[in-house]
Amino acid sequence: MEVRGLGFRRGDRWLFRNLDFDLQIGDFVALVGPSGVGKTTLLSCLCGLAEPSEGTVRIQLPAEPGARPPAELRRHFGIVFQSLQLIQKASLLTNVLCGRLGALNGLRTLVGFPSHHRREAYALLHDLGVAADPEKWVCEMSGGEQQRVAIARALFQKPVIYFADEPVSSLDSYYAGRVLGRLQLEASLGNKAVFCVLHNSSHIERFANLALSLDPQDPTACRVRRLSARTEISPRP
């Protein structure tokens, strides 16, 4: 990802401006800053869900020629929204399987997902500790459990880049570590990249290798800093 001169204005206020940085395969970038500074808006601009007021975002996928704007590459992104956007009156397993709808023939899914996909989706739910009853409806689960289902859905997509907006806000320290550790492994071992809004300083230092800070007082003072070496962990206990 190449970001040049990126800016977003809401009314007469700039949330960020003159933002320049590059994201490489293997990077885990923590997006940090106080509430209301524009982190979610920046994330939306980077994944093509919002149009910036100025500047460009260009992404080149591995083994593909040429860089393109993110709106053309959305099926290659795994997005975890703050609102989660799960199907409330569908099972946990179905919600995870929906992560791969864009890669499957629509007629094929009308008769059910392939059995190997169901096994893979169940394994992700198990790894994140929400596989006790995979046929349970999402609306019957707690907020933290729903958050882990949304993470499993993003993992099941097998994207090139993960965009996660506060993906562990409802999780305890154990499951927060499991989720962020899994995303870290996706970046470092799976040849992916992760762009993640985080607030906990220990999570940032432990899992990210880059931090992008937004400044509420000066929209042009956004900066990227490299963090100390990460501690690799296994997603399994």
N, C-alpha and C positions, 0 to 999 in steps of 0.2 A: 504494500500500500504506500502510495506517495501522496502526501497532503501538502498543498501549497497555497498560502495566503487565505486560509479558510476563516470565514467569519459568519456570524449569525446575529441578526438584529431583531429584537422584539420591541415593536413600537419605536421609541427614540433611544432605546438602550441596547448597547452591544453586549451580548453574553460573552463572546470571545471574538478575537480578531487577529489577523496576521499570523495564524497558526501554521507552522511548518514542521513536519516530521515524517519519518519513514518507518514502516512496520515490516519486519522480515519474518519469514517462516521460522518458527521456534521461539518467537517473542511472546511473552506474557506481559501485557501492558496494563497496569492499574491506573484507572482514571480517578483522580482524587480532587477533593475540594469540598467546601461547606455546602449544605443544602441550599438549593435555589441558584447555584452558580452557573448551571447550564450543562451538567454532566450528561443527563438523559438526552438533551437536545443535540449535543455533540455526538453521542453514540448513534442517534437517529440519522444525523448527516453522514456519518461514516458508513452506515449500512444501507443507505439509499432510501430511508423512510421519510426523510425530511430534506428539503431543498435549502442549501446554504444561501445566505445573502450575498456572499462573495467567495471567490476561491474555488479550488478544484480538489476532488478526491479521485484518484485513479488506482486501479488494482490490476495486477497481472497475476493470473493463476499459474501454478507450476505446470510446465510442459505445454503451455498455450502461448501463442504469439500475441504480442500487443497488450497494452493496458486499456481497461475499460472503466466507465463509471460504475459505481456500486449498484445502481438501480438495474443494470443489465445482468448482474451476477448474483441476485438474491438467493437463488436456489442453492448456491454454494456456501451460504451462511447459516450458522446455527445461532438463532436469536433467542435469548431468554429475557422476556419482558418483565418489568416490575409487576404488571397486572397478570402475568403468567399466560393468559389467553388459552387456558385449557377448556376442553369440552366438559362442562360440569356433569351432565347426565350421560356420561359414557365411562367405561371402565378405565382403570389405570393403564392396562395393557393396550387398549384401543388408542388412548391418547399418545402413548409412546410410538405405536405403529404409525400413527398419522404423520410422524416426523419424516417418513420416507414416501409420502404420497406423490411428491413431485418427481420421484425417480421411477415410479411404477406405472404400468399401463392401467388406465382407469377401469377398463373392463375386467382386468385381473383382480382388482381389489373388490369388485362387486361380489365375487364368489369367495372372498376371504383372503387374508394375507397368507403368503407362503409359510409353511411350518417352520422353516429355518429362520425366517424373520421373527416369528412369534417367540422362538427359543432365544434369539438374540435380545429381543426387547425384554423378555422376562429376566434374562441375566443382568441387564442393566438395572432393572428395578431391584433385583436381589442385591446387587453390589451397593446400591444406595439405601438399602434397608427399608424398602416399601413393597416387598413382594409377598407378604404374608397372605394377602387376598387380592391377587391381580385383577379379579373380575369385579371388585368393589367400585362403585361409582366415585368419581373425583369429589363430588359435592359432599360425600360422607367423610372426607379426610380433613385433617388439620391443615393450617396454613403451611407449616413446615414440611408436611408430607407432600402437599401439592407442589411446593417449590422443588422438591427432589424429583417429582414426576416430570416437571418442566425441564429440569436438567437432563434427565434420562432421554426425553424426546429430542433435545438438541444433540446429545451424543449419538443417538440412533440415526440422525440425519447424515452422519459422517461428513461434516462440512470442512471447508478449507480454513475458514475463519469463524471463531466464536465471538459473538457480541452479547455480553451478559450484564444486565442492569441490576446491581445489588442482588446477586444470585443466592447469597447466604444470609440475607437479612432476617429470616425467620428460623434459622437453624442454630442449634447449640454448638458448642466448640468442637465436639467430636465430628458431627456430620458436616459442619463447615469445613473442617480439615479434609474430610473425605472428598467432598465436592471439589474444592479448590485443588487438592492433590491430583484428582483425576483430570481436571482441566490443564494442570501443569504438565502432566504426562502426555496429554494430547499434543501440547505444543512441543515439548522437548523430544519426545520419542515418536510422535505420530506425524511429524512434519506439518503441523498446523500452526495457527497463530491465535492468540486470545486477547481480547480487549474487554476489560472488566471494570465496572464501577465498584469500588470498595471503600469502606470507611475505617475498618479496623487496621490500625498501624502494624500490628503483629502479622496479620494476614498479608499485608502489602509486602513487608520485608521478607516473609517466608516464601511466598509463592511467585511474586512478580520479579522480572528482571529489569523492567522499566516502569517509571511512574510519570504520568502526565498530569501536571497540576494546573487547575484553573484558579485564577485570582479574582475574587468578587470586586476588588477595588480598582483593578486595572485589566480590562479585557485583552490588552495586548501583551500581558506579562505571562501568558501560558508558557510553560517550559516542560521539557522532557528530561528526566535525569535517570542515569543508570544506577541500579541498586547493587548491593553486594551479591555474591554467588548464592544461588538458591540451594536449599536442601531438598534433594529428590526424595519423594516418599511413594510408597505403594498405595494404590487405591483400595487394597484389601487389608484387613487387620492382620 
